[in-house]
Amino acid sequence: MADTDSSSGEDVLAALGAARINGVPGVTIKHLSQATGRDRKLVTRILEDLVNLHLVEAHKGHRTFALSWDLRTLAAQVVDRRLGVLGQETVDRLSKQTRESAYLVVRQGTHSMTIAEAMPDLGVRAASWLGRSRPISRGDAGPILLMDLSTLQIRELLGAEPLPPVTGRKAPRTVAGLIRLVDQARRQGWCVLTDQAEANVSSVSAPVMGFERDLRGALVVVGPSPRITQRVDELRRLVVDAAGFLSKSLGGQPFIGSAS
């Protein structure tokens, strides 16, 4: 790739962003020169400008460079806004495909909150969960929303046992039981709950990932257990595909379970 006369740093920022997505904490000038096709002296001047603008941080005596905290925070705010807009479009489409209620749920501390929902017109209108929260240990998306936490972190988050009471007869009663569901969801990349969050209600959920490989939320389809369990393979495919599409729209990659 030939070098250009432009001193614009978009390609350098893009290379640093790609490195961060791939888990690389810092990038050398040599690597950035190769990635952008620019002369190393020009890359050095661009980096100096980006550091002065607080868009890039220099590490280890200016041997490696990475996106700054300010820029990552700004990017996360953009992702949050896109998550709300694109999430509503996604649940609308998912509800039409499945003819079931669809939700986008995020974690807020010890609770899960619905930020987008869509319900099919089946003659009976279910109560809205939009903007409402429930204990994360008792929500349909709980195992998915806890996937990015270690066992120790989950125990610290949820505190003392037992878990709050719930009408679902198959719901785990202890944190250890919930952790087993989280581990299973992490291995599979999706979660099916039957008669757990509520009696006679089942759900299928999958994770939504951000541009930094971070967990941004969960897509969930919910309905009566007899109807969901008869279609679980079909619904699982649709929910996983929708979560993957939304992840890509946020600049991330679909989550792949460790069992895949």
Order of alpha helices (4+ residues) and beta strands (2+ residues): alpha-alpha-alpha-beta-beta-alpha-beta-beta-beta-alpha-alpha-alpha-beta-beta-beta-alpha-alpha
